[in-house]
C-alpha cells in the first residue's frame, strides 16, 4: 500500500513526544481526539521550507491529516495546522514543567491505538488549567487527584474518624494503621489536617480553591510524599518525572 492508496484521516491531536530519525525527519507520537495514541512519520520536517514548521508543538493542539497505515506500521503525516498554540508554556517555565508532567503521565498510561472517549478532551482541559495555575506546586496535587479519578483509581480517603492516618500507595489511599502494622504494609503517616486537605482538593472542580487555601508546609510535604508514591505505584511512572516537575515549581 502506498500513500496514494492509503486512507487519509483527520483529527485534532496534541504531540506527546517525538524522535528524530534523520537530519530532516522525525516520528511524532500524538494523543488524538478520534484515534487514541498513535505515531506519524513527518518527512522533511526539519527543512526550512517544510509546511509543518510552526504547525505543531508540545502541549499545543493541531489538526492532523495522515495516511492511515494501521496494518503497515507507522502512519505518515500529510498536513498539519495549528489550532491552539498555548503560548503561555513558551514563557512561563514553571507552567511548562507542569504541562510536561501532565503529558508524561498521559503518554505513560494511554495505550497505543486504544481510543478512549473523553481522554483527549480531559488532556486538553488539564493543559488549559495548567496555563493559568500550573506555576504553583499545589496544582500538581490537584491534577494527580483528578487524573486518578479519571483513570478509575480514585484516591481512597473515606476513613475520616481517626487521629492517626497511614497512606498506602499499594492500597490506593488511607488504610487502618493497625492493619498496616499487622501485615507489614509500607504506609506513610498523614496528619488529619493533610487528609482533610486531600479530601477537599479531591472534590474541587478547579484548582482555584486549592491554590488559595492556607496550608501548613509540613502537611503539604506529607501530601507531596504520598502523592509521589501513589503515582509511582498506580501508574508505573518513574519517580524522577514528578520530582523534576516539583523541584522546578519550587525554584525561586
Protein Blocks (a to p, Z undefined) as FASTA:
>chain_A
ZZklpccdddddddfbdcdfbfkbccdddddfklopaddddehklpmklckgopacehia
cddddddfkknopaddfbdcdfblolmlmmmmmlmmmmmmmmmmmmmmmcghiacehklm
mmmmmmmmmmmmmmpmklmmmmmmmmmmmnopaccfkbmcbfbdcddfknopacdfklmm
mnopacddddfklmmmmmmmmmpmbfklmmmpccdfklmmmmmmmmmmmmmmmnopafkl
mmmmmmmmmpZZ
